Amino acid sequence: MGLGLRKIINQINVRLDLAGFEIRNGVLGFDQANAFLRRVGKNSIIPLLKKNGAVIGSNCDIEVPLIFHNCYDFKNFKIGNNVHIGKNCFFDLRDKITIEDNVVISMQTTFITHFDLSKSGLSIEYPAAQKPVLIKNDSYIGANVTILMGVTMGNYSMAAAGAVVNCDVLPWTVVGGVPAKEIKKLKMGK
């Protein structure tokens, strides 16, 4: 199949996905439209997110499927330029998630911006809270990492695969483990 025909087919699929999302949103509500987002093609994800409030820079590569939770649009989702997001990432958009330029987020990364124990008696001791997550320029997040609310990962920082990052990561630092601890400083930052 020629490149011209493939491009036309991709454009048609994007338009169909956009229409499918809008119909579900208008008729069934945002939760059903959001669930549909897990089935759209890779070429459709960026236009869909942008059309529904996300800010996404240029030259971004976003794999599908993605899961978005606790949202009625994607206004709390901001991505800079030249960002890669791998498959099966989970974004809790109760608060803002900001990913700056030149960031790589590997597959199955989870971003949590809140906790709420409202159904538990423990909520007296631990009231509901939410805080934004910020991933600064040139950072790398390995596969299956969990980033908890209020975390800022500094410029040129790395989180090793499987880490649970529950506090800020300094620039030029590699963290890993559960909970994540500093593994080393990167020499480039000296």
PAKE-834491 format. One record per residue (C-alpha): x, y, z; residue number from 1. Coordinates in steps of 0.5 Angstrom, whole numbers, always signed. Example, Ala and Ser with C-alpha at 12.3 -4.5 7.8 and 13.67 -1.06 7.14 Angstrom:
2
{X=+25, Y=-9, Z=+16, k=1}
{X=+27, Y=-2, Z=+14, k=2}
# end
This chain:
190
{X=+0, Y=+0, Z=+0, k=1}
{X=+3, Y=+7, Z=-2, k=2}
{X=+5, Y=+12, Z=+3, k=3}
{X=-1, Y=+17, Z=+1, k=4}
{X=-6, Y=+12, Z=+2, k=5}
{X=-4, Y=+10, Z=+9, k=6}
{X=-4, Y=+17, Z=+11, k=7}
{X=-11, Y=+18, Z=+8, k=8}
{X=-13, Y=+12, Z=+12, k=9}
{X=-9, Y=+14, Z=+19, k=10}
{X=-13, Y=+21, Z=+18, k=11}
{X=-20, Y=+17, Z=+17, k=12}
{X=-18, Y=+13, Z=+23, k=13}
{X=-17, Y=+19, Z=+27, k=14}
{X=-23, Y=+23, Z=+25, k=15}
{X=-27, Y=+16, Z=+27, k=16}
{X=-24, Y=+16, Z=+34, k=17}
{X=-25, Y=+23, Z=+35, k=18}
{X=-32, Y=+23, Z=+33, k=19}
{X=-33, Y=+16, Z=+37, k=20}
{X=-30, Y=+20, Z=+43, k=21}
{X=-35, Y=+26, Z=+43, k=22}
{X=-41, Y=+21, Z=+41, k=23}
{X=-40, Y=+17, Z=+48, k=24}
{X=-38, Y=+24, Z=+52, k=25}
{X=-45, Y=+27, Z=+49, k=26}
{X=-49, Y=+21, Z=+50, k=27}
{X=-46, Y=+17, Z=+56, k=28}
{X=-42, Y=+22, Z=+59, k=29}
{X=-34, Y=+23, Z=+60, k=30}
{X=-33, Y=+16, Z=+64, k=31}
{X=-35, Y=+12, Z=+58, k=32}
{X=-31, Y=+17, Z=+53, k=33}
{X=-25, Y=+16, Z=+58, k=34}
{X=-26, Y=+8, Z=+57, k=35}
{X=-26, Y=+9, Z=+50, k=36}
{X=-20, Y=+12, Z=+50, k=37}
{X=-16, Y=+5, Z=+52, k=38}
{X=-18, Y=+3, Z=+45, k=39}
{X=-16, Y=+8, Z=+40, k=40}
{X=-10, Y=+8, Z=+36, k=41}
{X=-4, Y=+11, Z=+37, k=42}
{X=-5, Y=+16, Z=+32, k=43}
{X=-11, Y=+19, Z=+35, k=44}
{X=-9, Y=+19, Z=+43, k=45}
{X=-5, Y=+26, Z=+42, k=46}
{X=-11, Y=+30, Z=+38, k=47}
{X=-16, Y=+27, Z=+43, k=48}
{X=-12, Y=+29, Z=+49, k=49}
{X=-11, Y=+36, Z=+46, k=50}
{X=-18, Y=+37, Z=+44, k=51}
{X=-21, Y=+35, Z=+51, k=52}
{X=-16, Y=+40, Z=+55, k=53}
{X=-9, Y=+37, Z=+55, k=54}
{X=-3, Y=+41, Z=+53, k=55}
{X=+2, Y=+37, Z=+49, k=56}
{X=+8, Y=+40, Z=+46, k=57}
{X=+11, Y=+38, Z=+39, k=58}
{X=+15, Y=+32, Z=+37, k=59}
{X=+12, Y=+27, Z=+43, k=60}
{X=+11, Y=+20, Z=+42, k=61}
{X=+5, Y=+17, Z=+46, k=62}
{X=+4, Y=+10, Z=+46, k=63}
{X=-3, Y=+7, Z=+47, k=64}
{X=-7, Y=+4, Z=+51, k=65}
{X=-7, Y=+9, Z=+57, k=66}
{X=-11, Y=+10, Z=+63, k=67}
{X=-14, Y=+17, Z=+66, k=68}
{X=-17, Y=+17, Z=+72, k=69}
{X=-21, Y=+22, Z=+77, k=70}
{X=-22, Y=+27, Z=+71, k=71}
{X=-28, Y=+30, Z=+67, k=72}
{X=-23, Y=+33, Z=+62, k=73}
{X=-15, Y=+33, Z=+61, k=74}
{X=-14, Y=+40, Z=+63, k=75}
{X=-9, Y=+37, Z=+69, k=76}
{X=-5, Y=+34, Z=+64, k=77}
{X=+1, Y=+38, Z=+61, k=78}
{X=+7, Y=+35, Z=+57, k=79}
{X=+13, Y=+39, Z=+54, k=80}
{X=+16, Y=+38, Z=+47, k=81}
{X=+20, Y=+31, Z=+45, k=82}
{X=+17, Y=+27, Z=+51, k=83}
{X=+16, Y=+19, Z=+50, k=84}
{X=+10, Y=+16, Z=+54, k=85}
{X=+10, Y=+8, Z=+54, k=86}
{X=+4, Y=+3, Z=+54, k=87}
{X=+0, Y=+2, Z=+60, k=88}
{X=+1, Y=+8, Z=+64, k=89}
{X=-4, Y=+10, Z=+69, k=90}
{X=-5, Y=+18, Z=+70, k=91}
{X=-9, Y=+20, Z=+76, k=92}
{X=-11, Y=+27, Z=+74, k=93}
{X=-15, Y=+29, Z=+81, k=94}
{X=-9, Y=+34, Z=+81, k=95}
{X=-4, Y=+37, Z=+76, k=96}
{X=+1, Y=+32, Z=+72, k=97}
{X=+6, Y=+36, Z=+69, k=98}
{X=+12, Y=+33, Z=+64, k=99}
{X=+17, Y=+38, Z=+62, k=100}
{X=+21, Y=+37, Z=+55, k=101}
{X=+26, Y=+31, Z=+53, k=102}
{X=+23, Y=+26, Z=+58, k=103}
{X=+22, Y=+19, Z=+57, k=104}
{X=+17, Y=+15, Z=+61, k=105}
{X=+17, Y=+8, Z=+60, k=106}
{X=+11, Y=+3, Z=+60, k=107}
{X=+7, Y=+1, Z=+66, k=108}
{X=+9, Y=+8, Z=+70, k=109}
{X=+3, Y=+10, Z=+75, k=110}
{X=+2, Y=+17, Z=+77, k=111}
{X=-2, Y=+18, Z=+83, k=112}
{X=-4, Y=+25, Z=+85, k=113}
{X=-9, Y=+24, Z=+91, k=114}
{X=-11, Y=+19, Z=+97, k=115}
{X=-17, Y=+19, Z=+100, k=116}
{X=-19, Y=+14, Z=+106, k=117}
{X=-26, Y=+17, Z=+106, k=118}
{X=-30, Y=+10, Z=+107, k=119}
{X=-25, Y=+8, Z=+112, k=120}
{X=-25, Y=+10, Z=+120, k=121}
{X=-17, Y=+11, Z=+118, k=122}
{X=-20, Y=+18, Z=+115, k=123}
{X=-20, Y=+21, Z=+122, k=124}
{X=-12, Y=+20, Z=+122, k=125}
{X=-11, Y=+21, Z=+115, k=126}
{X=-15, Y=+26, Z=+111, k=127}
{X=-16, Y=+26, Z=+104, k=128}
{X=-11, Y=+30, Z=+100, k=129}
{X=-8, Y=+32, Z=+93, k=130}
{X=-2, Y=+35, Z=+90, k=131}
{X=+1, Y=+36, Z=+83, k=132}
{X=+7, Y=+31, Z=+80, k=133}
{X=+12, Y=+35, Z=+76, k=134}
{X=+17, Y=+31, Z=+72, k=135}
{X=+23, Y=+36, Z=+70, k=136}
{X=+27, Y=+37, Z=+64, k=137}
{X=+31, Y=+31, Z=+61, k=138}
{X=+29, Y=+26, Z=+66, k=139}
{X=+28, Y=+18, Z=+65, k=140}
{X=+23, Y=+14, Z=+69, k=141}
{X=+24, Y=+6, Z=+68, k=142}
{X=+18, Y=+1, Z=+67, k=143}
{X=+13, Y=+0, Z=+72, k=144}
{X=+15, Y=+6, Z=+77, k=145}
{X=+10, Y=+9, Z=+81, k=146}
{X=+10, Y=+17, Z=+83, k=147}
{X=+6, Y=+19, Z=+89, k=148}
{X=+3, Y=+26, Z=+90, k=149}
{X=+7, Y=+32, Z=+91, k=150}
{X=+13, Y=+29, Z=+88, k=151}
{X=+18, Y=+33, Z=+83, k=152}
{X=+23, Y=+29, Z=+80, k=153}
{X=+29, Y=+34, Z=+78, k=154}
{X=+32, Y=+36, Z=+72, k=155}
{X=+36, Y=+30, Z=+69, k=156}
{X=+34, Y=+25, Z=+74, k=157}
{X=+32, Y=+18, Z=+74, k=158}
{X=+28, Y=+13, Z=+77, k=159}
{X=+30, Y=+5, Z=+76, k=160}
{X=+25, Y=+0, Z=+74, k=161}
{X=+20, Y=-2, Z=+79, k=162}
{X=+21, Y=+4, Z=+84, k=163}
{X=+16, Y=+7, Z=+88, k=164}
{X=+18, Y=+15, Z=+89, k=165}
{X=+15, Y=+18, Z=+95, k=166}
{X=+19, Y=+24, Z=+95, k=167}
{X=+23, Y=+29, Z=+91, k=168}
{X=+29, Y=+27, Z=+87, k=169}
{X=+34, Y=+32, Z=+86, k=170}
{X=+37, Y=+34, Z=+79, k=171}
{X=+43, Y=+29, Z=+77, k=172}
{X=+40, Y=+23, Z=+81, k=173}
{X=+39, Y=+16, Z=+80, k=174}
{X=+34, Y=+13, Z=+85, k=175}
{X=+31, Y=+6, Z=+86, k=176}
{X=+27, Y=+1, Z=+91, k=177}
{X=+21, Y=+1, Z=+95, k=178}
{X=+21, Y=+7, Z=+97, k=179}
{X=+26, Y=+10, Z=+92, k=180}
{X=+33, Y=+12, Z=+95, k=181}
{X=+38, Y=+15, Z=+92, k=182}
{X=+43, Y=+10, Z=+88, k=183}
{X=+48, Y=+15, Z=+86, k=184}
{X=+49, Y=+22, Z=+83, k=185}
{X=+50, Y=+22, Z=+75, k=186}
{X=+57, Y=+25, Z=+74, k=187}
{X=+55, Y=+29, Z=+68, k=188}
{X=+52, Y=+34, Z=+73, k=189}
{X=+58, Y=+35, Z=+77, k=190}
# end
